[in-house]
Amino acid sequence: MSQGNTGVTAQVVNAHACPVREVLDRVSGKWSVQILVAAAQGPIRFTELERSIEGISRRMLTLTLRNLERDGLVTRTVHPTVPPKVEYELTPVAEELHKTLQQLTDWAERNRVYVAEARAAYDERRETD
């Protein structure tokens, strides 16, 4: 079917897909997922996040938290103490996302053996080709 027959132009599709892709890129990022999972139990301090996420640098944690805050997925609360106590917490939208991530994790756990076997079978077929 030609574009003229569908009534939908590539420009309209791209205009809609771009923001969706942007959101998916943000929430599916390696560090974003780990931060969302770590913060799911309630307010968490920066240093606790840093300790709980293996391999993340301080700078990457800071940048990712800022982006998640900008996207409305985490809130940042500064308590007026010396030194200042800063806590991060999931917003209701991020709590909904966490439930979805948990379902995905559960699916991966249930199907990890299947995927491993499928990979091995695929690799074996490729070696004989």
A tleap script that builds the chain and sets N, CA, C and O, in Angstrom:
source leaprc.protein.ff14SB
mol = sequence {
  NMET SER GLN GLY ASN THR GLY VAL THR ALA
  GLN VAL VAL ASN ALA HIE ALA CYS PRO VAL
  ARG GLU VAL LEU ASP ARG VAL SER GLY LYS
  TRP SER VAL GLN ILE LEU VAL ALA ALA ALA
  GLN GLY PRO ILE ARG PHE THR GLU LEU GLU
  ARG SER ILE GLU GLY ILE SER ARG ARG MET
  LEU THR LEU THR LEU ARG ASN LEU GLU ARG
  ASP GLY LEU VAL THR ARG THR VAL HIE PRO
  THR VAL PRO PRO LYS VAL GLU TYR GLU LEU
  THR PRO VAL ALA GLU GLU LEU HIE LYS THR
  LEU GLN GLN LEU THR ASP TRP ALA GLU ARG
  ASN ARG VAL TYR VAL ALA GLU ALA ARG ALA
  ALA TYR ASP GLU ARG ARG GLU THR CASP
}
set mol.1.N position { 0.844 -1.161 0.000 }
set mol.1.CA position { 0.000 0.000 0.000 }
set mol.1.C position { 0.893 1.228 0.000 }
set mol.1.O position { 1.880 1.276 0.735 }
set mol.2.N position { 0.566 2.205 -0.802 }
set mol.2.CA position { 1.395 3.396 -0.873 }
set mol.2.C position { 1.047 4.342 0.262 }
set mol.2.O position { -0.012 4.232 0.880 }
set mol.3.N position { 1.954 5.275 0.526 }
set mol.3.CA position { 1.710 6.242 1.593 }
set mol.3.C position { 0.460 7.060 1.326 }
set mol.3.O position { -0.274 7.409 2.251 }
set mol.4.N position { 0.222 7.362 0.067 }
set mol.4.CA position { -0.937 8.154 -0.281 }
set mol.4.C position { -2.238 7.461 0.073 }
set mol.4.O position { -3.235 8.125 0.356 }
set mol.5.N position { -2.242 6.147 0.062 }
set mol.5.CA position { -3.457 5.396 0.376 }
set mol.5.C position { -3.706 5.243 1.874 }
set mol.5.O position { -4.841 5.003 2.284 }
set mol.6.N position { -2.686 5.377 2.684 }
set mol.6.CA position { -2.852 5.139 4.118 }
set mol.6.C position { -3.328 6.380 4.852 }
set mol.6.O position { -3.970 6.279 5.898 }
set mol.7.N position { -3.022 7.528 4.319 }
set mol.7.CA position { -3.376 8.756 5.019 }
set mol.7.C position { -2.408 9.081 6.142 }
set mol.7.O position { -2.595 10.068 6.854 }
set mol.8.N position { -1.376 8.264 6.309 }
set mol.8.CA position { -0.383 8.480 7.353 }
set mol.8.C position { 0.959 8.731 6.682 }
set mol.8.O position { 1.435 7.918 5.889 }
set mol.9.N position { 1.546 9.837 7.003 }
set mol.9.CA position { 2.847 10.129 6.423 }
set mol.9.C position { 3.949 9.688 7.371 }
set mol.9.O position { 3.740 9.551 8.576 }
set mol.10.N position { 5.114 9.473 6.808 }
set mol.10.CA position { 6.262 9.084 7.633 }
set mol.10.C position { 6.555 10.157 8.665 }
set mol.10.O position { 6.987 9.853 9.776 }
set mol.11.N position { 6.324 11.406 8.305 }
set mol.11.CA position { 6.591 12.512 9.205 }
set mol.11.C position { 5.698 12.433 10.448 }
set mol.11.O position { 6.167 12.668 11.562 }
set mol.12.N position { 4.426 12.106 10.264 }
set mol.12.CA position { 3.511 11.985 11.399 }
set mol.12.C position { 3.918 10.813 12.277 }
set mol.12.O position { 3.918 10.935 13.501 }
set mol.13.N position { 4.264 9.687 11.679 }
set mol.13.CA position { 4.691 8.510 12.440 }
set mol.13.C position { 5.948 8.828 13.233 }
set mol.13.O position { 6.027 8.507 14.419 }
set mol.14.N position { 6.934 9.455 12.596 }
set mol.14.CA position { 8.176 9.792 13.278 }
set mol.14.C position { 7.954 10.802 14.399 }
set mol.14.O position { 8.603 10.717 15.442 }
set mol.15.N position { 7.050 11.751 14.200 }
set mol.15.CA position { 6.769 12.750 15.227 }
set mol.15.C position { 6.199 12.079 16.472 }
set mol.15.O position { 6.485 12.507 17.590 }
set mol.16.N position { 5.400 11.037 16.289 }
set mol.16.CA position { 4.832 10.311 17.424 }
set mol.16.C position { 5.852 9.351 18.035 }
set mol.16.O position { 5.952 9.245 19.257 }
set mol.17.N position { 6.601 8.658 17.192 }
set mol.17.CA position { 7.534 7.635 17.659 }
set mol.17.C position { 8.719 8.232 18.394 }
set mol.17.O position { 9.227 7.624 19.335 }
set mol.18.N position { 9.164 9.397 17.990 }
set mol.18.CA position { 10.362 9.991 18.583 }
set mol.18.C position { 10.232 10.191 20.093 }
set mol.18.O position { 11.117 9.746 20.825 }
set mol.19.N position { 9.180 10.835 20.597 }
set mol.19.CA position { 9.063 10.990 22.049 }
set mol.19.C position { 8.915 9.653 22.774 }
set mol.19.O position { 9.440 9.484 23.875 }
set mol.20.N position { 8.204 8.706 22.166 }
set mol.20.CA position { 8.044 7.386 22.787 }
set mol.20.C position { 9.396 6.698 22.866 }
set mol.20.O position { 9.748 6.126 23.898 }
set mol.21.N position { 10.148 6.751 21.785 }
set mol.21.CA position { 11.480 6.137 21.766 }
set mol.21.C position { 12.376 6.799 22.809 }
set mol.21.O position { 13.164 6.128 23.475 }
set mol.22.N position { 12.253 8.104 22.945 }
set mol.22.CA position { 13.057 8.837 23.919 }
set mol.22.C position { 12.757 8.371 25.347 }
set mol.22.O position { 13.672 8.175 26.147 }
set mol.23.N position { 11.483 8.197 25.655 }
set mol.23.CA position { 11.089 7.722 26.986 }
set mol.23.C position { 11.581 6.300 27.201 }
set mol.23.O position { 12.130 5.985 28.257 }
set mol.24.N position { 11.388 5.437 26.205 }
set mol.24.CA position { 11.846 4.048 26.338 }
set mol.24.C position { 13.355 3.975 26.494 }
set mol.24.O position { 13.859 3.181 27.287 }
set mol.25.N position { 14.081 4.798 25.743 }
set mol.25.CA position { 15.538 4.819 25.883 }
set mol.25.C position { 15.940 5.194 27.310 }
set mol.25.O position { 16.855 4.600 27.880 }
set mol.26.N position { 15.255 6.175 27.875 }
set mol.26.CA position { 15.597 6.630 29.231 }
set mol.26.C position { 15.305 5.546 30.265 }
set mol.26.O position { 16.160 5.228 31.092 }
set mol.27.N position { 14.106 4.980 30.219 }
set mol.27.CA position { 13.728 4.044 31.283 }
set mol.27.C position { 14.329 2.662 31.094 }
set mol.27.O position { 14.342 1.863 32.030 }
set mol.28.N position { 14.827 2.366 29.903 }
set mol.28.CA position { 15.420 1.043 29.700 }
set mol.28.C position { 16.937 1.063 29.805 }
set mol.28.O position { 17.587 0.033 29.628 }
set mol.29.N position { 17.496 2.214 30.089 }
set mol.29.CA position { 18.940 2.323 30.221 }
set mol.29.C position { 19.458 1.496 31.386 }
set mol.29.O position { 18.776 1.316 32.395 }
set mol.30.N position { 20.662 1.003 31.228 }
set mol.30.CA position { 21.293 0.135 32.239 }
set mol.30.C position { 21.219 0.745 33.637 }
set mol.30.O position { 20.791 0.079 34.580 }
set mol.31.N position { 21.624 1.980 33.775 }
set mol.31.CA position { 21.690 2.597 35.097 }
set mol.31.C position { 20.307 2.997 35.582 }
set mol.31.O position { 20.025 2.890 36.776 }
set mol.32.N position { 19.437 3.452 34.691 }
set mol.32.CA position { 18.086 3.854 35.101 }
set mol.32.C position { 17.343 2.694 35.735 }
set mol.32.O position { 16.733 2.842 36.794 }
set mol.33.N position { 17.394 1.541 35.090 }
set mol.33.CA position { 16.695 0.363 35.621 }
set mol.33.C position { 17.230 0.020 37.007 }
set mol.33.O position { 16.453 -0.240 37.925 }
set mol.34.N position { 18.533 0.019 37.161 }
set mol.34.CA position { 19.113 -0.341 38.457 }
set mol.34.C position { 18.759 0.675 39.545 }
set mol.34.O position { 18.518 0.300 40.692 }
set mol.35.N position { 18.729 1.949 39.187 }
set mol.35.CA position { 18.346 2.982 40.160 }
set mol.35.C position { 16.880 2.819 40.551 }
set mol.35.O position { 16.536 2.901 41.730 }
set mol.36.N position { 16.025 2.589 39.569 }
set mol.36.CA position { 14.600 2.419 39.860 }
set mol.36.C position { 14.359 1.213 40.763 }
set mol.36.O position { 13.528 1.266 41.669 }
set mol.37.N position { 15.078 0.142 40.516 }
set mol.37.CA position { 14.941 -1.056 41.353 }
set mol.37.C position { 15.461 -0.773 42.774 }
set mol.37.O position { 14.829 -1.155 43.758 }
set mol.38.N position { 16.597 -0.112 42.868 }
set mol.38.CA position { 17.182 0.181 44.185 }
set mol.38.C position { 16.308 1.130 44.998 }
set mol.38.O position { 16.237 1.015 46.221 }
set mol.39.N position { 15.650 2.054 44.331 }
set mol.39.CA position { 14.842 3.056 45.034 }
set mol.39.C position { 13.408 2.594 45.283 }
set mol.39.O position { 12.620 3.320 45.888 }
set mol.40.N position { 13.072 1.416 44.831 }
set mol.40.CA position { 11.689 0.942 44.934 }
set mol.40.C position { 11.242 0.657 46.366 }
set mol.40.O position { 10.043 0.635 46.643 }
set mol.41.N position { 12.181 0.441 47.269 }
set mol.41.CA position { 11.830 0.097 48.645 }
set mol.41.C position { 11.507 1.322 49.492 }
set mol.41.O position { 11.110 1.185 50.649 }
set mol.42.N position { 11.668 2.498 48.937 }
set mol.42.CA position { 11.392 3.714 49.693 }
set mol.42.C position { 12.522 4.696 49.531 }
set mol.42.O position { 13.442 4.458 48.748 }
set mol.43.N position { 12.473 5.804 50.258 }
set mol.43.CA position { 13.522 6.821 50.105 }
set mol.43.C position { 14.909 6.221 50.307 }
set mol.43.O position { 15.127 5.391 51.190 }
set mol.44.N position { 15.834 6.663 49.470 }
set mol.44.CA position { 17.198 6.147 49.546 }
set mol.44.C position { 18.172 7.300 49.326 }
set mol.44.O position { 17.941 8.179 48.496 }
set mol.45.N position { 19.248 7.278 50.074 }
set mol.45.CA position { 20.260 8.335 49.967 }
set mol.45.C position { 21.210 8.036 48.814 }
set mol.45.O position { 21.349 6.895 48.373 }
set mol.46.N position { 21.857 9.095 48.343 }
set mol.46.CA position { 22.787 8.998 47.220 }
set mol.46.C position { 23.857 7.948 47.486 }
set mol.46.O position { 24.135 7.108 46.630 }
set mol.47.N position { 24.453 7.996 48.667 }
set mol.47.CA position { 25.540 7.053 48.964 }
set mol.47.C position { 25.034 5.613 49.020 }
set mol.47.O position { 25.754 4.687 48.646 }
set mol.48.N position { 23.801 5.422 49.484 }
set mol.48.CA position { 23.229 4.072 49.485 }
set mol.48.C position { 23.021 3.569 48.064 }
set mol.48.O position { 23.274 2.403 47.763 }
set mol.49.N position { 22.555 4.467 47.188 }
set mol.49.CA position { 22.410 4.107 45.776 }
set mol.49.C position { 23.765 3.741 45.174 }
set mol.49.O position { 23.908 2.738 44.474 }
set mol.50.N position { 24.743 4.574 45.465 }
set mol.50.CA position { 26.091 4.359 44.930 }
set mol.50.C position { 26.647 3.002 45.355 }
set mol.50.O position { 27.258 2.298 44.551 }
set mol.51.N position { 26.434 2.638 46.616 }
set mol.51.CA position { 26.918 1.350 47.124 }
set mol.51.C position { 26.140 0.169 46.540 }
set mol.51.O position { 26.701 -0.908 46.338 }
set mol.52.N position { 24.865 0.370 46.274 }
set mol.52.CA position { 24.023 -0.751 45.841 }
set mol.52.C position { 24.103 -1.037 44.344 }
set mol.52.O position { 23.650 -2.088 43.890 }
set mol.53.N position { 24.673 -0.111 43.573 }
set mol.53.CA position { 24.740 -0.291 42.118 }
set mol.53.C position { 26.197 -0.484 41.708 }
set mol.53.O position { 26.960 0.475 41.583 }
set mol.54.N position { 26.555 -1.724 41.507 }
set mol.54.CA position { 27.934 -2.069 41.188 }
set mol.54.C position { 28.350 -1.495 39.835 }
set mol.54.O position { 27.656 -1.655 38.830 }
set mol.55.N position { 29.494 -0.826 39.838 }
set mol.55.CA position { 30.077 -0.340 38.589 }
set mol.55.C position { 29.677 1.054 38.175 }
set mol.55.O position { 30.245 1.588 37.223 }
set mol.56.N position { 28.723 1.666 38.850 }
set mol.56.CA position { 28.308 3.015 38.460 }
set mol.56.C position { 29.259 4.035 39.066 }
set mol.56.O position { 29.638 3.935 40.233 }
set mol.57.N position { 29.638 5.012 38.261 }
set mol.57.CA position { 30.486 6.082 38.774 }
set mol.57.C position { 29.603 7.136 39.433 }
set mol.57.O position { 28.401 7.212 39.181 }
set mol.58.N position { 30.214 7.925 40.262 }
set mol.58.CA position { 29.491 9.005 40.942 }
set mol.58.C position { 28.864 9.956 39.928 }
set mol.58.O position { 27.718 10.381 40.076 }
set mol.59.N position { 29.636 10.278 38.902 }
set mol.59.CA position { 29.145 11.194 37.857 }
set mol.59.C position { 27.960 10.591 37.111 }
set mol.59.O position { 26.971 11.281 36.867 }
set mol.60.N position { 28.046 9.316 36.748 }
set mol.60.CA position { 26.952 8.675 36.010 }
set mol.60.C position { 25.708 8.571 36.892 }
set mol.60.O position { 24.590 8.739 36.405 }
set mol.61.N position { 25.893 8.295 38.178 }
set mol.61.CA position { 24.758 8.246 39.096 }
set mol.61.C position { 24.096 9.618 39.176 }
set mol.61.O position { 22.871 9.728 39.124 }
set mol.62.N position { 24.897 10.642 39.301 }
set mol.62.CA position { 24.368 12.004 39.375 }
set mol.62.C position { 23.595 12.364 38.107 }
set mol.62.O position { 22.478 12.876 38.183 }
set mol.63.N position { 24.186 12.098 36.949 }
set mol.63.CA position { 23.524 12.423 35.680 }
set mol.63.C position { 22.227 11.640 35.495 }
set mol.63.O position { 21.217 12.192 35.057 }
set mol.64.N position { 22.261 10.367 35.827 }
set mol.64.CA position { 21.071 9.539 35.660 }
set mol.64.C position { 19.974 9.972 36.612 }
set mol.64.O position { 18.806 10.029 36.225 }
set mol.65.N position { 20.327 10.275 37.845 }
set mol.65.CA position { 19.328 10.764 38.802 }
set mol.65.C position { 18.711 12.078 38.340 }
set mol.65.O position { 17.502 12.276 38.466 }
set mol.66.N position { 19.527 12.969 37.811 }
set mol.66.CA position { 18.996 14.245 37.298 }
set mol.66.C position { 18.013 14.005 36.158 }
set mol.66.O position { 16.952 14.626 36.101 }
set mol.67.N position { 18.372 13.101 35.256 }
set mol.67.CA position { 17.476 12.800 34.137 }
set mol.67.C position { 16.180 12.155 34.615 }
set mol.67.O position { 15.101 12.487 34.124 }
set mol.68.N position { 16.282 11.244 35.563 }
set mol.68.CA position { 15.081 10.601 36.104 }
set mol.68.C position { 14.206 11.615 36.849 }
set mol.68.O position { 12.978 11.539 36.801 }
set mol.69.N position { 14.839 12.546 37.525 }
set mol.69.CA position { 14.093 13.600 38.212 }
set mol.69.C position { 13.418 14.513 37.176 }
set mol.69.O position { 12.250 14.874 37.325 }
set mol.70.N position { 14.148 14.871 36.154 }
set mol.70.CA position { 13.602 15.723 35.088 }
set mol.70.C position { 12.408 15.055 34.415 }
set mol.70.O position { 11.439 15.723 34.054 }
set mol.71.N position { 12.481 13.736 34.246 }
set mol.71.CA position { 11.401 12.984 33.607 }
set mol.71.C position { 10.238 12.696 34.553 }
set mol.71.O position { 9.244 12.096 34.144 }
set mol.72.N position { 10.351 13.114 35.807 }
set mol.72.CA position { 9.272 12.920 36.765 }
set mol.72.C position { 9.208 11.519 37.339 }
set mol.72.O position { 8.152 11.088 37.802 }
set mol.73.N position { 10.329 10.796 37.315 }
set mol.73.CA position { 10.343 9.427 37.821 }
set mol.73.C position { 10.891 9.314 39.233 }
set mol.73.O position { 10.566 8.366 39.948 }
set mol.74.N position { 11.703 10.253 39.638 }
set mol.74.CA position { 12.177 10.293 41.021 }
set mol.74.C position { 12.013 11.707 41.565 }
set mol.74.O position { 12.064 12.693 40.830 }
set mol.75.N position { 11.817 11.768 42.863 }
set mol.75.CA position { 11.826 13.070 43.532 }
set mol.75.C position { 13.084 13.150 44.384 }
set mol.75.O position { 13.558 12.152 44.928 }
set mol.76.N position { 13.595 14.334 44.482 }
set mol.76.CA position { 14.806 14.590 45.269 }
set mol.76.C position { 14.403 15.492 46.415 }
set mol.76.O position { 13.849 16.572 46.209 }
set mol.77.N position { 14.686 15.038 47.632 }
set mol.77.CA position { 14.349 15.823 48.823 }
set mol.77.C position { 15.630 16.130 49.576 }
set mol.77.O position { 16.399 15.233 49.924 }
set mol.78.N position { 15.847 17.427 49.822 }
set mol.78.CA position { 17.014 17.866 50.585 }
set mol.78.C position { 16.530 18.240 51.981 }
set mol.78.O position { 15.702 19.136 52.141 }
set mol.79.N position { 17.051 17.549 52.983 }
set mol.79.CA position { 16.703 17.837 54.369 }
set mol.79.C position { 17.699 18.849 54.924 }
set mol.79.O position { 18.905 18.705 54.725 }
set mol.80.N position { 17.208 19.865 55.613 }
set mol.80.CA position { 18.090 20.943 56.109 }
set mol.80.C position { 18.901 20.524 57.331 }
set mol.80.O position { 18.639 20.962 58.452 }
set mol.81.N position { 19.877 19.679 57.093 }
set mol.81.CA position { 20.775 19.250 58.169 }
set mol.81.C position { 22.199 19.584 57.746 }
set mol.81.O position { 22.438 19.985 56.607 }
set mol.82.N position { 23.129 19.418 58.654 }
set mol.82.CA position { 24.538 19.625 58.338 }
set mol.82.C position { 25.257 18.319 58.593 }
set mol.82.O position { 25.290 17.866 59.737 }
set mol.83.N position { 25.832 17.694 57.585 }
set mol.83.CA position { 25.709 18.057 56.168 }
set mol.83.C position { 24.302 17.761 55.662 }
set mol.83.O position { 23.561 17.004 56.289 }
set mol.84.N position { 23.927 18.361 54.516 }
set mol.84.CA position { 22.578 18.149 53.991 }
set mol.84.C position { 22.324 16.667 53.703 }
set mol.84.O position { 23.188 15.962 53.181 }
set mol.85.N position { 21.141 16.223 54.048 }
set mol.85.CA position { 20.727 14.844 53.767 }
set mol.85.C position { 19.828 14.897 52.539 }
set mol.85.O position { 18.803 15.579 52.537 }
set mol.86.N position { 20.223 14.170 51.495 }
set mol.86.CA position { 19.461 14.157 50.243 }
set mol.86.C position { 18.930 12.750 50.024 }
set mol.86.O position { 19.682 11.777 50.078 }
set mol.87.N position { 17.635 12.651 49.779 }
set mol.87.CA position { 17.006 11.363 49.533 }
set mol.87.C position { 16.290 11.383 48.192 }
set mol.87.O position { 15.787 12.411 47.738 }
set mol.88.N position { 16.265 10.209 47.578 }
set mol.88.CA position { 15.570 10.026 46.305 }
set mol.88.C position { 14.470 9.001 46.506 }
set mol.88.O position { 14.637 8.017 47.226 }
set mol.89.N position { 13.336 9.251 45.853 }
set mol.89.CA position { 12.195 8.365 45.999 }
set mol.89.C position { 11.457 8.278 44.663 }
set mol.89.O position { 11.408 9.245 43.903 }
set mol.90.N position { 10.888 7.111 44.392 }
set mol.90.CA position { 10.129 6.943 43.162 }
set mol.90.C position { 8.821 7.716 43.234 }
set mol.90.O position { 8.193 7.805 44.289 }
set mol.91.N position { 8.423 8.271 42.098 }
set mol.91.CA position { 7.113 8.903 41.989 }
set mol.91.C position { 6.090 7.798 41.709 }
set mol.91.O position { 6.480 6.674 41.392 }
set mol.92.N position { 4.800 8.092 41.817 }
set mol.92.CA position { 3.786 7.072 41.502 }
set mol.92.C position { 3.936 6.499 40.086 }
set mol.92.O position { 3.715 5.307 39.873 }
set mol.93.N position { 4.306 7.335 39.134 }
set mol.93.CA position { 4.513 6.847 37.758 }
set mol.93.C position { 5.664 5.851 37.724 }
set mol.93.O position { 5.581 4.832 37.039 }
set mol.94.N position { 6.730 6.135 38.450 }
set mol.94.CA position { 7.878 5.228 38.486 }
set mol.94.C position { 7.547 3.947 39.250 }
set mol.94.O position { 8.081 2.884 38.933 }
set mol.95.N position { 6.675 4.037 40.247 }
set mol.95.CA position { 6.250 2.822 40.957 }
set mol.95.C position { 5.490 1.902 40.006 }
set mol.95.O position { 5.635 0.681 40.060 }
set mol.96.N position { 4.674 2.505 39.129 }
set mol.96.CA position { 3.980 1.719 38.103 }
set mol.96.C position { 4.989 1.083 37.156 }
set mol.96.O position { 4.855 -0.087 36.796 }
set mol.97.N position { 5.997 1.849 36.754 }
set mol.97.CA position { 7.054 1.335 35.891 }
set mol.97.C position { 7.802 0.202 36.587 }
set mol.97.O position { 8.141 -0.797 35.953 }
set mol.98.N position { 8.061 0.349 37.878 }
set mol.98.CA position { 8.772 -0.689 38.616 }
set mol.98.C position { 7.997 -2.002 38.590 }
set mol.98.O position { 8.592 -3.071 38.460 }
set mol.99.N position { 6.679 -1.928 38.711 }
set mol.99.CA position { 5.857 -3.140 38.631 }
set mol.99.C position { 6.039 -3.815 37.274 }
set mol.99.O position { 6.131 -5.039 37.185 }
set mol.100.N position { 6.089 -3.010 36.232 }
set mol.100.CA position { 6.300 -3.549 34.886 }
set mol.100.C position { 7.690 -4.161 34.768 }
set mol.100.O position { 7.846 -5.231 34.180 }
set mol.101.N position { 8.695 -3.499 35.316 }
set mol.101.CA position { 10.059 -4.045 35.301 }
set mol.101.C position { 10.118 -5.353 36.085 }
set mol.101.O position { 10.834 -6.278 35.700 }
set mol.102.N position { 9.371 -5.430 37.175 }
set mol.102.CA position { 9.337 -6.658 37.968 }
set mol.102.C position { 8.721 -7.792 37.160 }
set mol.102.O position { 9.191 -8.928 37.221 }
set mol.103.N position { 7.666 -7.487 36.400 }
set mol.103.CA position { 7.046 -8.503 35.543 }
set mol.103.C position { 8.033 -8.973 34.479 }
set mol.103.O position { 8.106 -10.163 34.173 }
set mol.104.N position { 8.791 -8.032 33.920 }
set mol.104.CA position { 9.796 -8.388 32.915 }
set mol.104.C position { 10.885 -9.263 33.533 }
set mol.104.O position { 11.328 -10.237 32.925 }
set mol.105.N position { 11.308 -8.909 34.738 }
set mol.105.CA position { 12.309 -9.702 35.445 }
set mol.105.C position { 11.785 -11.105 35.729 }
set mol.105.O position { 12.507 -12.089 35.566 }
set mol.106.N position { 10.535 -11.190 36.151 }
set mol.106.CA position { 9.923 -12.495 36.415 }
set mol.106.C position { 9.877 -13.329 35.135 }
set mol.106.O position { 10.170 -14.524 35.155 }
set mol.107.N position { 9.507 -12.690 34.020 }
set mol.107.CA position { 9.470 -13.380 32.729 }
set mol.107.C position { 10.871 -13.901 32.376 }
set mol.107.O position { 11.025 -15.047 31.953 }
set mol.108.N position { 11.886 -13.052 32.553 }
set mol.108.CA position { 13.259 -13.455 32.237 }
set mol.108.C position { 13.695 -14.633 33.097 }
set mol.108.O position { 14.353 -15.553 32.611 }
set mol.109.N position { 13.335 -14.603 34.354 }
set mol.109.CA position { 13.692 -15.712 35.254 }
set mol.109.C position { 13.007 -17.011 34.819 }
set mol.109.O position { 13.633 -18.071 34.795 }
set mol.110.N position { 11.724 -16.921 34.476 }
set mol.110.CA position { 10.989 -18.122 34.046 }
set mol.110.C position { 11.529 -18.680 32.737 }
set mol.110.O position { 11.459 -19.888 32.509 }
set mol.111.N position { 12.062 -17.829 31.879 }
set mol.111.CA position { 12.438 -18.252 30.527 }
set mol.111.C position { 13.936 -18.271 30.256 }
set mol.111.O position { 14.349 -18.470 29.114 }
set mol.112.N position { 14.752 -18.069 31.278 }
set mol.112.CA position { 16.203 -17.994 31.043 }
set mol.112.C position { 16.777 -19.305 30.521 }
set mol.112.O position { 17.666 -19.290 29.669 }
set mol.113.N position { 16.291 -20.423 31.008 }
set mol.113.CA position { 16.774 -21.716 30.527 }
set mol.113.C position { 16.376 -21.904 29.061 }
set mol.113.O position { 17.182 -22.345 28.242 }
set mol.114.N position { 15.133 -21.566 28.742 }
set mol.114.CA position { 14.662 -21.665 27.365 }
set mol.114.C position { 15.535 -20.827 26.431 }
set mol.114.O position { 15.936 -21.301 25.369 }
set mol.115.N position { 15.825 -19.604 26.814 }
set mol.115.CA position { 16.642 -18.711 25.983 }
set mol.115.C position { 18.052 -19.276 25.837 }
set mol.115.O position { 18.614 -19.254 24.742 }
set mol.116.N position { 18.623 -19.775 26.911 }
set mol.116.CA position { 19.968 -20.359 26.855 }
set mol.116.C position { 19.995 -21.552 25.904 }
set mol.116.O position { 20.927 -21.701 25.113 }
set mol.117.N position { 18.975 -22.400 25.983 }
set mol.117.CA position { 18.906 -23.563 25.085 }
set mol.117.C position { 18.707 -23.135 23.635 }
set mol.117.O position { 19.301 -23.720 22.729 }
set mol.118.N position { 17.883 -22.128 23.410 }
set mol.118.CA position { 17.668 -21.620 22.051 }
set mol.118.C position { 18.954 -21.040 21.479 }
set mol.118.O position { 19.259 -21.249 20.305 }
set mol.119.N position { 19.700 -20.326 22.283 }
set mol.119.CA position { 20.983 -19.773 21.832 }
set mol.119.C position { 21.960 -20.883 21.463 }
set mol.119.O position { 22.621 -20.826 20.426 }
set mol.120.N position { 22.041 -21.889 22.323 }
set mol.120.CA position { 22.957 -23.007 22.054 }
set mol.120.C position { 22.570 -23.725 20.769 }
set mol.120.O position { 23.440 -24.060 19.965 }
set mol.121.N position { 21.280 -23.967 20.563 }
set mol.121.CA position { 20.814 -24.632 19.342 }
set mol.121.C position { 21.110 -23.776 18.113 }
set mol.121.O position { 21.528 -24.297 17.079 }
set mol.122.N position { 20.898 -22.484 18.221 }
set mol.122.CA position { 21.185 -21.561 17.114 }
set mol.122.C position { 22.672 -21.582 16.781 }
set mol.122.O position { 23.054 -21.697 15.616 }
set mol.123.N position { 23.507 -21.471 17.808 }
set mol.123.CA position { 24.958 -21.465 17.591 }
set mol.123.C position { 25.422 -22.767 16.964 }
set mol.123.O position { 26.298 -22.772 16.099 }
set mol.124.N position { 24.833 -23.868 17.401 }
set mol.124.CA position { 25.198 -25.181 16.841 }
set mol.124.C position { 24.820 -25.243 15.365 }
set mol.124.O position { 25.609 -25.725 14.552 }
set mol.125.N position { 23.638 -24.769 15.004 }
set mol.125.CA position { 23.214 -24.753 13.600 }
set mol.125.C position { 24.120 -23.876 12.762 }
set mol.125.O position { 24.456 -24.227 11.631 }
set mol.126.N position { 24.518 -22.737 13.307 }
set mol.126.CA position { 25.380 -21.792 12.574 }
set mol.126.C position { 26.763 -22.400 12.326 }
set mol.126.O position { 27.375 -22.147 11.288 }
set mol.127.N position { 27.252 -23.195 13.268 }
set mol.127.CA position { 28.566 -23.823 13.108 }
set mol.127.C position { 28.562 -24.874 12.001 }
set mol.127.O position { 29.582 -25.096 11.348 }
set mol.128.N position { 27.436 -25.509 11.794 }
set mol.128.CA position { 27.352 -26.558 10.767 }
set mol.128.C position { 27.028 -26.011 9.381 }
set mol.128.O position { 27.126 -26.739 8.393 }
set mol.129.N position { 26.647 -24.749 9.296 }
set mol.129.CA position { 26.329 -24.132 7.987 }
set mol.129.C position { 27.571 -23.826 7.179 }
set mol.129.O position { 27.471 -23.310 6.066 }
savepdb mol mol.pdb
quit
